Amino acid sequence: MPRRPRSPAHTGMLLVDKPGGMTSHDVVKVVRRTFGQREVGHTGTLDPMATGLMVLTLGKATRLGRFLEAEDKTYDGTVVLGRATTTYDAEGETTVEAPVEGVTEADVCRVLDALTGTIEQQVPAFSAVKVDGVRLHERARRGEHVDAPTRTVTISELTATRIALPEIDVEASVSKGTYIRTLAVQIGAALNLPAHLSRLVRTRVGLHRLEDAHRLDDLKGEGAELIAPTDALPHLAPVVLTAADLEDVRHGRPLTAGQLRSLGVTVGTAGQALLLLRPDGQLAAVAETRLDAAALAGAPAKERAIGYACVLDSPDPQP
């Protein structure tokens, strides 16, 4: 009996509203099964307790993951003062308790203001970050002590939306790599109290919002549920290629300074990401500039001006 032909793989970005109790990998497995394809990735882990927006990539769009991961994110969460836990959230074991006394709304607002900006965070012991090749949560569950790494992160917005002590509801807009669990502990420490995170909802990733996401149970595995790669990265500058330039891109030949100037490309700094579009407007590649604006203006016409982060288009097959 002949094999049933496989449906063509989908390529694009999918917005999913992650339910509580599932790992991010669980969500990926559901999407793989629903769309009938293996090549599925996600662009930012949510803990099982957390809910909200997950941005997944399918097919060739998985190559765009690092550009989506780099976008800032917004969360709604609840910080509970008076109890610290091993995991920094409500699922961990209690380590310290203390009465919540003498804390005013003014104190809370002062602390949130102080934590807004560029700050240092220590990665939670119960996290997937690797130290010496071993994930921290594996070491923590074995009872091993390890010095968790610190990160520099940016908290661009941190406001209280409800203060009903010992609970504080916060809205936080943060850079890549920020742990809201750690932020909850830092809020408590600034108030001289133990604290943990009891609720977390991711509401935004870059320009993509939770209200536009699909519920897992509602997914049908159809291409119409995906965002096209061209529209997945609206914050990157688009460049429409000529047919000749497109052939260079398809074969991995870096575009030159002369080609960029003829295309009218405006460059800011070296390392700037560009969306290279086919003449029909579809995404051919994502590239990164090797030259800043001044260097591009004075570079020899044949000097290589970009490097490819990923190429989604392929050379036309030979007859």
C-alpha positions, 0 to 999 in steps of 0.5 A: 500500500503506497504511503500517504504523502506528507503535507508540506511543512509550514513556515511562520510564527505562532502566538500561543496562550500557554496554560498553567501547569505545562512546561514550554516543551509541553507546548512545543510537543502539542504544536508539533503534533497539531501541525504534523511537523518536527521543526518547531521552536520557541523563543523564551521559556515560561515556567510551568506555573506561568501563563500567557504569551509564547512565541513559537517558530515553525519550519524555516522560521526557526532560524529567526528565533534569536531575533525574536528572543532579543525583544523586550517583554511585559509581564503581570505578576503577583509578589507575596511578601512575608515568605521566601521559597527555594524556587522563588515562586509558590511551588517551592518549599518555604525557607523563611517567613516573617510578619509583614508590618509597617510597610506602606504603599509609599514604601512599595512605590519607592522600591519599584522606582529604585528597581527600574533601570539597569540592575544586576540579577542572580539567576535562580538556583531552580532554573535551566541555566547551565553551569559547567555543563549541568543545569542549575535545577538538576544541581539544586534537586541533588542538594548541591551548592553552586554559585549561580551566575549574575546577569545585567538586565534592564527593567524599563517599567515596573509599576504596582497595579494593586497593593493589598499587603502582603500581595503586590500586583506588578506590571513589568516591562523587561529585557531579555534574560530577566527573571521575574521570580528574582525580581519578586525576591529583590522587591522583598529584599528592598523592603527587608522582607522575604518574598516570592512570586505567586502568579505570572502572566506574559502579556507582550513579546516585542510588538506581539500581544497576548490578546492575539494568541491562540489557545492550544485547544483551539489550534487546527494546524492550519497555515492561516494560524501562522504569522508570515516570516516577513511580518514576524520581525516588524522592528527590523528595517526592510530592504527590497532586493533586485532580482540580481541581488536575490540570486547573490543572497540565495547562494550565500554571497554577501552583498557589497557596499556598492550594492547596499548603496544602490539599494538605498539602504540606511545603516546606523551601526555595525551589527544592525539587522536587516530584513532582505525581501524578495521583489515580491515582498517575501522574506529571503534572509535576515542579514547583519551589517558589517559597516556603520553609516560612515564606513558604508559611505566611504567603503570600496564598492566591492567591499563585503557589507553584510553577513547573513544571520539566516537565509530562508530562500533557496536557489532555483533548481537547475533544469 
